[in-house]
Amino acid sequence: MKILQIHTRVNEKEEVSEVYKDFDYLYLTGIYKTTDFSKEFNKRYKLDPSLFSIYNHYTFDISLEKYFEYNKGIIVDYIPNHLGVQSGFSFGFDGYKSNSYNDIKCGYDGCNYWLDVYQLNYQKRETIDYMFAQLKFLVGFKKINGVRVDMANLLLKDIYNYNHRVDTDIDIFYKFIKDIRKIRSDFIFIAEAYSHYDDLINVGFDYVYNIEPRRNLQLKINQNKSLVVVDNHDEPMLLELKIKDKDLVDKLKELSNFNNTLWYLPAIQGYSHRPSANYWNDRDWHKDKDVKKIYIDNLK
């Protein structure tokens, strides 16, 4: 299985059309409406609001129809750990939110972005019902085949209890996945995670991110359940790791041997820098044609 991650606020239609046939699924990043607070904050600090805090999973910022036209499976984000402070939903933990720009400090090494979100409190029945309703809404789109669950490991019971100093007695995604399976048994759940891979598989996730093979190809992984990250919006792209062309060819060949892989369209197109949640507004993206050719040749 090969998944293509598309940054919907960066990648042009021509870039998608050039490579989509080589993939089984299109994972769409940046599709939800960003809160006004995050937009204004990001304008102030010359950052783009593409992947910052959202109101909810009901309000799209783009039309999904143009991606349905490719006749590929569609994966979208589901963000259960946090919502924007302007979401209108009040069942978050105190101390993680702010409506004041003065509380958000930016320095040489970045900004403490997390003050523009609520960390959701799953001890509240209202939170469980509200977030499950949004997941169910996404499942209702027959042309959406699955969700990539943002920061999934933070919702594991033990991690959640430790981080928030609470004592919940259930893994929320064990319940969510079990209940969704009653509605659509073929709906795909992908966990974004950087630890506790086996625990996420045990609660029902179909696939779990695994970034480790980029660093250590000899590492033994669960080939059936691991989604090996070739490139994505969170990690430095292979090009940014100063890999020489010949080494990039070899690295891509080796990563392609895994059963399930995630590819990032800006990397494939040879973008010299990774478009992430905080790329500069109106950036002139430099594209390396030689790097693009290496990726395209590998895909073919």
N, C-alpha and C positions, 0 to 999 in steps of 0.2 A: 504494500500500500504506500502510495506517495501522495503527500499533501502539499499544496502550494499555498503559502501564506501571502496574501495580497494586502498591502497597505492602501486602503481605499481612498485615502486623502492624498496619496503621493503617486501611486502607479496609474499610468494612463491606460486607456482601453487597448491601445496598440501593443503595449507591453504584455498585457494579459493574453491577448489573442495570439501572440507569438509563441507561447509555450504551454498554454493550458491543456493541450491534447496529451501531453506527457504525464498528466497527473490524474489521480482518481478522485480527489477532493480539492475544493477551493476553500481555504480558511480566510474569512473576511475580517480584517482588523480595522477598528475605528469607525464602526457603523452607527453608534448611538449618539444621541444629542448630548453635547457637553454642557455642563452647568454654566450659567452666566458668570458666576463667581470665578470659576476656573479660567474661563475665557479672558476675563478682565485681568486676572492675576498673571496669566501667561503673556498677555499683551504688554503688561507693565515690565515684565522681565524678558521681553523679546523672545518668548517661547511660543511654540505652536500648541493649540489646545486639543490636538487630534485624539489623544488617548487618556485624557485626564478624567476627572470625576464626572459621572453621568447622573441623570435624574432617575432613570429606571431602564428597564429592558423593553418598554413598550414604545418608546419614541425613537425612531430611526432618523439619522441625519442624511442618509443616502437612500436611493431606490435599490432594493435587492433584485428587482426584476431583471436588470441588465446582466446580473451575474447568473440568474436562473437560466438565461438564454444559452449559456455554454453547455448545458445538459451534463453537468458534473455534480457530484455530491457537494453539498454546501455545509460548512462548519462555521458557526458564529461564536462569539464570546459570550460567556455567562459569568458575571462578576458577583459572587455571593459573599465576599468578605467585607465589602464596603460600598457605600453609595455617597454621592456628593452631599454636602451640607445643605444644599438647596433642594434636595430630593423631595422634601415634604414628609419624609418618614422619620419619626423621632426616636425609634428604638435602637439607638446606638450607645456605645459606651462613652461616658463623659471623659473629657480630657484629650480627645483625638480630633476635635473640630474647632474651627474658627471662622468667623465671618469678617475678620479684620485683616487687611493686608499687612498691618503693622506686626501681626503675630507670625507672619511667614518670612523667615530670614533667608536671604540668599547670599552666598559667599563664593569663594574661588572654586570650591568643590561641589557647588550646586545649591539646591534649595530644599528645605524640609517640606516637601509637597504634601505630606500626609495630613497636614492641618486643614485641608479643604475636603476631607471625607469623614463620614461616620464609619467607625468599625462596628459592624452590626452585632447585636446582642441576641444570640440564639437561645438564651434562657427564656426569652419572651415568646409566647405562643404567637403573638402578632407578627414577629419577625419570620418565624417558620412559615406561617400561612402566606405572608406577603411575598416572600422570595420564592416559595413553591409556585405561587400563582404566576409569577413572571416566567419561571422555567416552563410551566405548562403552556403559557402563551406561545413561547418559542416552539415548543413541540407541536403546537397546532398548525404550524406552517408545514405542509406536506413536502415542500421542496427544501426545507432545512433538515439535514440528515443527522445533525449532532451538534454538541457544544464543546468548546474548549473552556474548561473551568479554570478561571484565573486564580492563581495562588491556592490551589486546591489543598495542599498539605497543611495550610493554616487552619482548615476546618476539621482536620482530624481531631478526634476527641481529646487525646492527651496533649497535643500541641495547643489546641484552643484553650483548654483549661489552664495550662501553664501560662500562656501569654496574658490571659485576662483574669487570672486568679479566681476562677469560678470552678464549679463542679457539675458540669453537664454529664449525663450518663449515656449519651447516644452519639454515634457518629452521624451527623446530619445527612451526609451523602449516602450512607447506607439506606436511610429512609427515603431520600429523594429519588435515588436511582431505582429502588425497589418499586416505588409508587408509579414512576414514569413507565417502567417496563409493562405495567398493566394497561397503559394507554398505547404505547408504541414499543413493542418488544425489540425492534431493530434500531432504535435511536441510540446514537453513539455518544459515549462520554469519554472525553480526553482530559486528563489531569495535567495542568501545568504544575510541575513540582521539581524541586532540586534536592529532595531527601524523602525518606519513608516511602520508597517506591512500592515495596511489597504491601505495606499497609493500605495504600490507595487501591491496589489491585484487589485486596481482600474485601474492601467495602463495595466493590462492584464496578470500578472504572474499567473500560475496555482497553484503553491505552494510557500510558504514563510517559510524560516527557523524560528523555534521558540525554543530558548534555555530555556525559562522561566520555563516550566514544570519540568525541573530537580531540580529547586530550590523551586518551589511552585506548587504542584500538584493540588491545589484547584483553581488555576488561570483559569478563563474562556477564552477559545481561540476559534477561528474559526476552528472547527474540519475538515471541508472539505478542507480548504485551507492551514492550518498549517502543516508544516513538522517538527514534534517534534524531536529534536536532542537527541538521547540517548548518543552517543559519536561521536566525529569527530576529525579532525586533528588540529583544532584551540583551542579547549577547553580542560582543564584537564580532563582526562578520569575518569569515576566514581571510578575506583580503586585508582587513585591518590588523590581522595578526602577523603581518609582514611575511606571509608565506610566498615564496617565489613561484613563478608560473609553473615550473616543472613539479614542484612539491604540491601545488594546488591541484594539478591534474591527478597526481597520485592520491592525494587526500580525498578528493571527490569520488574517485573510483572505489576507494576502500569504504567510505561511508555509504556509498550506493549499494554495497553488498548486504546491508542490513535489511531485514524484512519490511520494516516500516520506517519511513523517513519524512522529515519536515524540512521544506525548502522555503527560502524567503525571496520573493520576487525582486526586490531591490538588489540583492546580492547577485542573483542570476543576470540582471541587467547591467552589472558592473558598476553599481554606485560606489563611489570611493569612500563614502561614509554611511553608516547605518541610520536610516530614518527610524527614530524611536519615538517615545512619547514626548520628548522635549527637543525636537529638532527646530532650527531657526526658521522664523517666518520668511516666506518668499525666497527660500534658499535656491541657489542655482546649483543643481546637482551635477557634479562631474561624473561622467560615465566612462569607464575604461573598456574600450572595444575588445581588447585582447582578453581581458578577464571574462567578459560576456561570452566570447567565443568558446572559452574553456568550459564554462558552465553548459552552454547550449550543446556543444559536442558531447559532453558527458550524458546529458539527458537523451540525446538521440541514440 
